[in-house]
């Protein structure tokens, strides 16, 4: 299967296959379901672009979360560095803690 960068919900694919009444094999159904992302239709992975965040406040942490969660998804953005103001050693520890556990957005699994 010549599959381009994709996000496939296997549970949704399986449920759709079970509900489909056309009698296709698993291989045929899957090939049809991902046809828009294979062969000549696939989107080629674009050249990656390095991203440096200047600031690690609330917005910087949210952007870092998004970039880390989407790493490898074909969007071409790679988080390479985060620049912070000089502070105490405990400051960076606190910011790392806030990245891991946000009171609004919850636990970060990245």
C-alpha positions in Angstrom: 0.0 0.0 0.0 1.7 3.2 -1.2 0.2 5.4 1.6 1.1 9.0 2.1 1.1 10.9 5.4 -2.3 10.1 7.0 -4.2 9.8 10.2 -6.5 6.7 10.2 -9.0 5.9 12.9 -8.8 2.1 13.0 -11.9 1.8 15.2 -14.0 4.0 12.8 -12.6 2.0 9.8 -13.5 -1.3 11.4 -17.0 -0.1 12.4 -17.6 1.2 8.9 -16.4 -2.1 7.4 -18.8 -4.1 9.7 -21.7 -1.8 8.7 -20.9 -2.0 5.0 -23.1 -4.6 3.2 -21.2 -4.8 -0.1 -19.3 -8.0 0.8 -15.9 -6.6 0.1 -12.8 -8.3 1.7 -11.0 -6.4 4.4 -8.2 -5.7 1.9 -10.5 -4.3 -0.7 -12.5 -2.2 1.7 -9.3 -0.7 3.3 -7.8 0.0 -0.1 -11.0 1.8 -1.1 -11.2 3.7 2.2 -7.6 5.1 1.9 -7.7 5.6 -1.9 -7.5 9.3 -1.5 -4.1 9.1 0.2 -2.4 6.4 -1.9 -0.6 6.2 -5.2 -1.0 9.2 -7.5 -3.5 10.8 -5.0 -1.2 10.9 -2.0 0.2 14.1 -0.8 4.0 14.0 -0.7 5.6 14.9 2.6 6.8 18.5 2.2 10.3 19.6 3.4 10.4 20.0 7.1 10.7 23.4 8.7 12.4 24.0 12.0 10.4 25.9 14.6 11.9 27.9 17.5 9.5 29.2 20.1 10.5 32.4 21.8 8.7 32.3 25.1 7.3 29.5 27.2 4.3 31.2 28.8 0.7 29.9 28.4 0.6 30.4 24.7 4.1 29.1 24.1 3.3 25.9 26.1 0.1 25.4 24.1 2.0 25.7 20.8 4.7 23.4 22.0 2.0 20.8 22.9 0.5 21.1 19.4 3.8 20.8 17.6 4.8 17.8 19.7 1.4 16.1 19.3 1.5 16.6 15.5 5.1 15.5 15.0 5.4 13.0 12.2 1.9 13.9 10.8 3.3 15.2 7.6 2.7 18.9 8.4 6.5 19.5 8.1 6.9 21.5 11.3 9.6 20.4 13.8 10.0 22.0 17.3 13.7 22.4 17.6 14.1 24.8 20.5 12.3 26.9 23.1 14.0 30.2 24.2 13.2 31.4 27.7 14.3 34.3 29.8 17.1 33.8 32.2 15.7 32.8 35.6 16.2 30.5 38.5 16.6 26.8 38.0 13.2 26.4 39.6 11.6 28.5 37.0 12.3 26.1 34.2 11.2 23.2 36.4 7.9 25.0 37.1 7.3 25.6 33.3 8.0 22.0 32.5 5.5 21.0 35.2 2.9 23.3 33.6 3.6 21.8 30.2 2.9 18.3 31.6 -0.2 19.3 33.5 -2.3 22.2 32.4 -5.3 23.2 34.6 -7.5 23.9 31.5 -6.1 21.4 28.9 -5.3 18.6 31.3 -2.5 16.0 31.3 0.0 16.2 28.3 0.7 12.7 26.9 3.5 13.8 24.6 
